[in-house]
Amino acid sequence: MTDPRGSPAPALGWTWSNIDPARHFAGDYAQARAKFLEGAAHRNAKVESHTHPAARGPNGEALAIDIAFMGAADAPRALLITSATHGVEGFCGSGCQVAMLADDAFVASVERSGVALLLVHALNPHGFAHLSRTTEDNVDLNRNFRDFSHLSRNDEYLEVHEFIVPATWPPQAQNEARIGQYVAKHGAFALQQAVSGGQCDRADGLFFGGTRAAWSQDVMRDVLRRMGASRRQLAWIDIHTGLGPSGHGEKIYAGPDDPAMYARARAFWGADVTSIWQGTSTSARLEGMLFYAAIEECPKVEYTGIALEFGTRSYMDVMNALRARQWLLNQGDDHVPQREAILRGIRDAFYVDTDAWKAMVYGQARAASLQALAALSS
C-alpha cells in the first residue's frame, strides 16, 4: 500500500493528516483550556477536571488539570500524553494535544489500535497561566517527585545561586563575569548540571524541587492509580520545550538507569532516543522526575516513557529568561517596570509563535504518538 505521494503508508492502516496545526495552538492558558475542552467534546471523549483549590489565573479564572480519555476503560494498554509540566512550556504541549483531537486520521489510528488514550492537559496550570516554568510555590514539578524525608543538599547549586539569580535585573557586569569565570573553570555543561539538576535548598532559586509534594503531583499520582495501574502496558510522552535546535524534538528516555527499560524505549521510538544516564541527551541529570510516579503507582505495569523536548532558542537565551523570571517572582511580581518585558521574554524562550514551528512540533509529536500506538498494539 502506498501513499499518493509515493511513500509507503504506515502500518495499522494509518492515513496522513492534512490539518493545519497552527490553528490549534493558543495565545494564553484560558484559550488553550477552552480549545482542549472543545476538542474533547467534539470527540465525545470522557473528561474529568481537577480544579486547583486555591490558585487562580491572572484574571481570576479557575485553574485546572483537565483529562480527556478515549478508548475502552479496561483496555490492557494505554498511551498517556501530558502537557505543561513546566507551565509556560504548555503552549507547545497543549497545541499538540488539541491538534491530535482535531486530527481525524490520528483519532482513527487510536481507535484501530485498541489502545486507551489519556491526554492530561496543563499538569501545571498555574505556571501556564502566569507564564512561569514553576508552580504556585515556585516548584519545578519535574524535580518534585522525590522522597522528602531524605532531601539531599545540592552544594553545586548553592555555589552558583547568588550570581545565577542576581539581586538586580538586568544583572550587573560583575555578576555576568562570575558566570564566565565559572564556565571557564568548570565548563558550560557543569554550569547546566549545577543549575538544572534540581535543588531543595533555596525556595527563591531556580529548579527548586520543593519540600513537599505539589498539588499537581497529587493529582498525577491519583490519575495513574485509577487509570493506569490496572493495565499491562503504559507508554508516556511528556511534552517539553527549551532545549536543543529550534523545532527539533529530542526524544529523551524518561525512566531510571535501567538498560532494559532504555532498550524498550528505543524499540518504541527509535535509536535516536537519548538518555541522561548515558550522557547522550542535551539535558543534565535530574532528580525528582515525573516518571517515578508511574513506576511507584503502577508497579505491575510495563512502563515505557520519553520526554519529547522541542528546541526554541539558544541555551543562554533560555537560561537568561529563567533568571529574569525568577528575579521577578522574588520581587513579588507586581508593579515592577520590567514585568511585561520579562513575561514576554519567558514566553518567547519556550514557545516559538510561528506557523512553521508549530507544524514542525506537531508533526513530530504526532509521529512519536503513532510509534507508541504501534509498539503497544504489536
N, C-alpha and C positions, 0 to 999 in steps of 0.2 A: 504493500500500500504506500502511495506516495502523495505528499502534499502538493497542491497545484504549483507551488514554486519550485518543485523539483527535489525537495528534501524528504528523507524518509519520515513518515508520520510516526509519532511516539507510540509506545506500547499502550495497551489497555484502551485503544480507540480514542485517545485524546485528540482534540481538534485545536486549531490555532485560534488565539484570541485576536479580535480586531477592535477592542475597546480603546478609548482614549484615556490612558491612566491619569493624566494631569487633572482632569475634572473631578477626580475623586479625592484629591488632596485638599486640605482645609487651611484657612488662614489663622485659626486660633482653636483652642480646646473646645469651646462651646459649639463651634461649627463642625469640628471633627466628630464630636459625640453625636450631634444631630444626623450627620451623614451616615455614621455607623449604625445607629438605631433604625434609620430609614432603610438602609441596605439590608439589615437583618430582617426587618418586617417584610420587605419585598420577597425574600426567600422563605418566608414562613419559618424562620429559624426560631428555636426556643431561646428566649433571652432572660437573663437574670441580672439585676443591677445591685451593686453594693455601694450605697451612698456613704460618703465619709461622714462620721458622726459630728465632726467639729469644723473642719476646714471648709472654706468657701472660695469661689473663684474671684477674680479681680472686680467683677461687677456684682458680687454677692450670690452668684449662681451656685447651685449644688455641684459637687464634685463626686464622680462615681467611677468605679471599675465596672464596666459592662461586659457581659459574656454572652456570645452568640454560639449556640450549639446546633450542629446539623448532623444527621445520621441516627442510627439506632442507639438507644440508651445502653443496650447490652452488647454493643459491638466489641469484639475482643481486642481491637486495635484502634488507637486514636492518634490524631495529629493535633498538637497544641501550638498555636502561634500567638505570641504576646507582643504588645507594643507599649512604648512609653515607660519601660522600666526606669529609664533615665529621663523622665519628664519631658524636657524640651526636645528630646530625640523622637518624641511621639508623632511629630508631623510626618515623618517618613513611614513609621510602622502603621499608623492609622490609615494613611493614604493607601498603603499596600493592602491592608485588610478590607477597606471599603471597596477597592478595585476588585479584589477577589470575589466579594459578594455580588458585584455587578457583572462579573465575567461568566457568561453562560457556559463557555467551554470548560472553564476551571470547575464550576459547580457540577457540571455533568461528569467530570473526571472524579470528583469526590464521591458522587452518588454511585458510579460504577465500581469504585474501589471497595466499597463496603466498610471504609474507614470512617470513624466518627471524627468530625472536625470541631475543635474548640478554638474560637477566636476571643482572646482576652484583650479587651480594648482599654488602654490607658491604665496600666498597672500602677503608675504613679500620677494620678490625675492632678494633684496639687502642683507638681513640678511642670507638668504640661501646661496648665492654665497660667501659671505665674512665670513662665519662661525661666525655669531653673532646672538644673540636672537632678536636684535633690528633692526630698520630701519636705513636708511642712516642718520637720525637725532638723532640716539640713542633713538628712541621712542619705547616703548613696545606697540605694536599695540593693544593688548588686555587690555590696560589701556587708550586707546586713544579715545574711543567712549564716550565722555562726553560733558557737557556744558562748553565751555571755557570762557564764560562770568562770571561764578561763580566758580572759582577754589579754592578749599579748601586747607588749609595748613596741611601737614602731619607731625605733631610735633614728632610722634614716629619715623618716618624715619630720620628726622633731628637729632635726638638724637644719632642714630647709624651710620649715614653716614660716619663719619670720620674713624671709625675702620672697617666698612664693605668694604669700598673702600679705602684701605690704600695708603699712598704716595709712598711706595716701594713694589716691588714684587720679591721674596716671602716676606710676611709680617714679621715685627719684632715680637719678642716674646711678648713684652708688648701689642702689638696690639691684638694678639690672646688671651692674658689673659683678655683683656677687653670684648671680646666676651663671654668667660667663666663666667665672673662676671655678665654680663647682663643676661645670661641664668640662672645662679644660683639665681638671684634676681627675674626675671620675668617669667622664663620658656622658653623652646625651641619654643613652638608654638607662644609665644608672639614675639619672635625674627622673626619668619617666617612672622607673620602678619605685623610687623613693616616694614620689608624689601619688601615683595612681594605684599602687598596690593595695591600699586600704589601711586606715588607721582609726583607732578608737580613743585617741589621746586628746585631740583638740576638736571640740564641737564647733568651733568657729573656723575650722580648716577645710581643706579640700579632701574629697573622697573619704568622708567620715562615715565609719561603719555603724555608729550608734552604740548605745549601751543597753538597748533592749530591742525586742522585735518591733518593727514598724507596723502600723495598721495594714499597709499593703501586703506585708509578709503574712500576716494572719489570714487575710483573705485568700492569698495564693495557696497557702497550705490547706485551707478548707476546701478550695476548689479541687485540688489534687486528690485529697482524701475521698471526696464524693464522686468525682468524675474520672479519676484516673486509676485509683488503687485496685479496682476490680478487673482491670483489663490485663491482657497478656503482654501487649507491647504498647509503648508510648514514645512517640517522637515529638521533640520540642524544638521549635525555631523561635528564638528571641531576637527581635529586630532592633539594631542599634545603628548609630551614626557617629562620625567624628574621627575615625582613624583610617588612614590609607588614602590612595589616589581618589580624586573626586569621581563619584559614581560607581566605583568598583566595590563589589560586595565580597568581602573576605569571609569565608566560612570557617569560624573558629570553633574547634571542638569544645563542647560545654559538658565536662564531666571530670571525674577525679583522674589522678595519674594512674590510669589502668590501661595497659596496652591493648587488651582485648576489647574494651569499650571504645577506645580510639580507633581500632581497626574496623569496628562495626560502623562507626560514624563515617569513615572513609568509604565503606561499602555502600552506605546510603547515599552519600553526597559527592563522592569522588576523591581522587588522590590529591586534590588541591585543598582539602580540609587541613587547616593549620592547628597548632597546639601550643599553648603557653608552656606546657611541660616539656615539650621537645625544643622550645626556643625558635619555632618556625613562624610565630604569629607577630603581628605588629603590636599586639597587646603585651603588657608586662604580666608577670604572675600576680594573680589576685587572690584575696581572701574573702570568704563570706559570700560566694556566688549563689545565684538562684538555683542552680541545678541540684544543690544539696537537698532542697525541698522535695524534688521528685524522688530522689534516692531514699530519703527518710520517710516520706509519706506513702510511697508506693514500693515497698521493699520486695514484693513478689513480682513486680512488673519488669520486663526487659526494657530499660530506658535507653534512648539514644538522642543526643541533642547537640545543637550548634547555636552559637550566636552569629547572626548574619550582620556583619559590620560594614556599613557603607561609608566610603570616604566623602569628605566635604571640602575642607580647606587644609592648609599645612598644619603640622602638629603644633608649632608655636603659635599660630593664629588661634587655634582651638584652645590651647593652654592659656593664652592671654585673655581670651573671652571668659574662661572659667575663673581666672584670677580676679577679673573685674567684677564678675557676678558675685563672687564670694565677698569681695570688699563691699559691694553694695548691700548685700544681705547683712553683713556685720554692722552697717550704718543704720539699719532699721528700714531701709528701702524707701522711705518717704521723704519728699521734698529735697532730694539730692539733685543738684544741677545736671550731673552726668547720667541720671537714671535712664532716660529714654535712649540715649546713645548706647549705654551698656546693654539694655534689653534688646535693642536691635542687633547688637554685636553677638550676643549669645544665641539668638535665633539664627542668624546667618551662619554662625560657626557650626551648627548642627543640622541645618536644613538649607539646601540649595533650591531656591524657589524659581526654577526654570522648568519648562515642559520637557526639555531633553533629559535633565537629571531625573525627573520623576519617571519618565519612560524607562530609563536605564535601571533604576532601582526596582520598579515593579516587575520588569522582565526577569530580573534575577531572583526576586522573592518568589515569583510565580514558579520559575523553574525549580528552585530548591524545594518548594512545597510539592510539586509534581514528583520530584525524585523521592521525597519521603513517602508519598502515597504509593509509588511503585514498589519501594522496598518493603513497606508494611503489608502490601497485598500480594507479595510474591510467595 
